[in-house]
């Protein structure tokens, strides 16, 4: 079996490591001239960390990751904490794997360093993909044609594989833009930010904050109404004055954090409508190509990593029944990832409420969760964090399947 993959972001790198572990021949075709990951922070919960530990990255994760103590939901103006849920070390004790904040570039770096160099080819722009009864073909811009038995689209939001074989609808603009930045640890500590995960909620806007890079930097992302200047790019710079204007009236901690940021970036936020299928007989989607989602539940990269393990293990256990392996992968992954996609989209309203009565009901619900949730973990977190991709493949995840969100 020879697997061809398009794209080496988090999803592609995770699948390469899974296939490498299984001894399955594969090649990633990546159009970039060098591997570098833009973006900023990622929250990696036990469901994805568990897979990364299966892949042998436990020690490296502990080096680059920051273990937050708690998750705090706060009022944008007063700073009042509406809900506090435990993270480390309790989350590791309860779910069997840790919770880390990492920088996206650091995570991709440790994954790529663990990959065998012959399994990736850079400067490889794919222009066409084909499937037939005997296999698949990938046509490159230099005229090269690569042939294999399986094609995996790990090629992101604007996936050529998705457009060729599946529903070709356009990406969905969310109506929001993300402002983001990184500040030195000393700036964040002087402002009173502890080693937690913060969600500040306000009218039409929210802000998410946490430490990354082993604790050396503090990452913040502010999400607000769409800005005509925002492009779909993680490298577009933004104006500090414009960001401060967006967060006029917010708590001084947030405004001083923005003021203390040297370089700001802004990104138009886009997701995709859920698909009802991800596979053909020889082609499969994974990661953002399959389920690009909003960041409110911090699960985009995590769901991609889950995909990688389940897909790789299904191929490993397939006994060369490729179509059967891909259908099993789709059956195990599509519903879960689509549910997270839709829940992440719905959370935008939860974070950005404007009606006083609705806000009061939300905060009362938070208070009830704070009082009633067993061990401090809401049911949605239990459903997300308890998932074990290996148990899913083996069909031994009955305990997780009893949960709901």
GIQUIPE-V941961 format. One record per helix or strand of 3 or more residues. SS is the DSSP state (hx for helix, st for strand). FROM is the first residue (numbers start at 0). TO is the last residue. If there is no record, write none. Layout:
SS,FROM,TO + SS,FROM,TO
This chain:
st,1,5 + hx,9,21 + st,24,28 + st,40,43 + hx,45,53 + hx,57,63 + st,69,74 + st,80,85 + hx,89,94 + st,99,102 + hx,103,113 + hx,116,118 + st,125,131 + st,134,139 + st,144,147 + st,149,152 + hx,159,164 + st,171,183 + hx,184,189 + st,196,201 + st,204,211 + hx,212,214 + st,216,224 + hx,239,245 + hx,251,258 + st,263,270 + st,282,284 + hx,287,290 + hx,299,315 + hx,321,350 + hx,355,371 + hx,373,375 + hx,378,384 + hx,388,393 + hx,397,400
